[in-house]
Amino acid sequence: MATVREIERRIRSVKNIAQVTRALEAVSASKVRKAQNAVQNTRPYSQEAWRVLTDLSKQAGAGPNLHPLLTSRPVKSIDLIVITSDRGLCGAFNYNVIRVALEFVKKQSVPINIISVGRKGRELLYRAGQTIIAEFSNLPAAPSLLDVSPIGRTAVDDFLGGRSDAVYVAYTDFVNTLSQKAHVRPLLPLSLGASEETIASNAVGGIEPSRSAPYVYLYEPSINAILDNLVPRFTELQVYQAILESLASEHSARMVAMRNATDNAKALVDNLTLVRNKARQAAITGELLDIAGGAEALKQAR
């Protein structure tokens, strides 16, 4: 059995760890509120942008091939954007994203090129032997669309340049503080011809099915000119929305993980305190027996 001094040293160590985890929990609780507000503020814009694209595709002058980013072609290569965190201590957050990403890779019969967002994802995917063509890390704590646009631009350039025929994104949907779900969803080409339910299930950010309205919209200067500006920006917005969802999920997962770690540390301190008291009691009992035995031996010697 460990000595009383060793147990007390371990109790102090566990208490110090509990202080750190409690501080990390408080920081994550503050960040998750800001990230949740950012997610909720961008969802309406994403929904309306999608409705505008859908309405453009239904205009009388719209041809079968509105824009290269809306045109499907035989898939010979795929780009997969994998969004993870730069830091750990967030439970199974990173593992869940990597798991669904690798499951998606195994199901494909064409080469997969990884665009990694986050240092943890890059390390895990590199160990798994995946081909990483681009890596983005150390994003700001509250990234703007300008900070994220290079990621979407990389995917768009690959698709337009013919280096990939489809683009998917693996990220974590923020449902609530205790629930996050990892997904792999299509990004390019945009499927404006799909049903509203399919669009709602595939789009990033919880886009709701549009409601038919008795209005006719007039677009200027032309449908193609609007699409040339709107479609690439909407693609970047989808990536931005996925990163915001992942950030909110990461902070929520870290907050819950640190709360569990703090509770476990408290339980461990209670158990160690009980062990220390037992060890101290055993030591005191042993000393009393030694004193009594010495006194009895001295009495017999006299």
Buried (B, 14 or more C-beta within 10 A) or exposed (E): EEEBEEBBEBBEEBBEBBEBBBEBBEBBBEBBEBBBEBBBEBBEEBBEBBBBBBBBBEEEEBEEEBBBBBEEEEEEBBBBBBBBBBEEBBBEBBBBBBBBBBEBBEEBEEEBBBBBBBBBBBBBBBEEEBEBEBBBBEBEEEBEBEBBBEBBBBBBEBBEEEEBBBBBBBBBBBBEBEEBEBBBBBBBBBBBEBEBEEBBBBBBBBBBEBEEEEEEEEBEEEBEEBBBEBBBBBBBBBBBBBBBBBBBBBBBBBBBBBBEBBEBBBEBBEEBEEBBEEBBEEEEEEEEEEEEEEEEEEEEEE
